[in-house]
C-alpha cells in the first residue's frame, strides 16, 4: 500500500497537502484544475521534490528521503524524455544502466521491452525517426525494463490525437495487467480516467483528496471539479 501521511509539499507560495492511501495494484487518475498540484504530487512521490512535512510510505517502509533511483517508482513524463542523440534501444537501456554498459541479459531485456510495446526491430533508430505514438511506446518500454511496482504517468499522451491516445492508454492497461503495477496518472481529460482508471484522486485548493470511484465522481462531480470540467 502507498500512504501519504500528513504530507506537505511547498513550492514558493504554493502548498499542497495529502493524507491518504492508495492500494497496491490500483489504477488511479489524478485530475484537477491547471496549477492545482497534480504534477507536484507525482514529483514528490518520485523523489524529485522534497517534503516540507509528513512522510510517504510504501508497504510500511518510509521512502520520503530515498533517492529517486531507489524508490519503487518509474515515471513517464509529458515530453517522453527521450535523448535525440541516442538510439531507441539506448534510450530504453537507460532504464537499466545510466552508463549504458549493458550485458547480454540486459540487452535481451531491452529487446523484449521493445517487442512488448510494438517496436520490435526499431532499436537502432533515433527518436526523431519515430512518430509521436512510437516515441511514447519507446518511453513506455524504458519504464517497463525498470520493473518498478509503481508507474507514474504525467500526461505523456496529451499531445496525441484521440485515436492514438486511446491506443496508448490501452497499451498501458495491458502492461498493468501483465505486471500488476500500481498506476497514478495525471490527466486533464476525464475520458482518460474513465478508460483505464477505476479510481480518481482530485487535486484542488491545495489538497489531494483520497481516491474515490471514478464513474461516480465524474457522473456527479463536486462544485469545484464541475467548474473545471465545464459541466
HELIX and SHEET records of a PDB file:
HELIX    1   1 UNK A   38  UNK A   46  1                                   9    
HELIX    2   2 UNK A   68  UNK A   70  5                                   3    
HELIX    3   3 UNK A   88  UNK A   93  1                                   6    
HELIX    4   4 UNK A  104  UNK A  116  1                                  13    
HELIX    5   5 UNK A  127  UNK A  129  5                                   3    
HELIX    6   6 UNK A  132  UNK A  146  1                                  15    
HELIX    7   7 UNK A  162  UNK A  179  1                                  18    
HELIX    8   8 UNK A  190  UNK A  196  1                                   7    
HELIX    9   9 UNK A  214  UNK A  219  1                                   6    
HELIX   10  10 UNK A  223  UNK A  229  1                                   7    
SHEET    1   A10 UNK A  61  UNK A  62  0                                        
SHEET    2   A10 UNK A  53  UNK A  58 -1                                        
SHEET    3   A10 UNK A   2  UNK A  11 -1                                        
SHEET    4   A10 UNK A  14  UNK A  22 -1                                        
SHEET    5   A10 UNK A 207  UNK A 208  1                                        
SHEET    6   A10 UNK A 199  UNK A 204 -1                                        
SHEET    7   A10 UNK A  27  UNK A  31  1                                        
SHEET    8   A10 UNK A 182  UNK A 186  1                                        
SHEET    9   A10 UNK A 150  UNK A 154  1                                        
SHEET   10   A10 UNK A  73  UNK A  76  1                                        
SHEET    1   B 7 UNK A  61  UNK A  62  0                                        
SHEET    2   B 7 UNK A  53  UNK A  58 -1                                        
SHEET    3   B 7 UNK A   2  UNK A  11 -1                                        
SHEET    4   B 7 UNK A  14  UNK A  22 -1                                        
SHEET    5   B 7 UNK A 207  UNK A 208  1                                        
SHEET    6   B 7 UNK A 199  UNK A 204 -1                                        
SHEET    7   B 7 UNK A 212  UNK A 213 -1                                        
END                                                                             
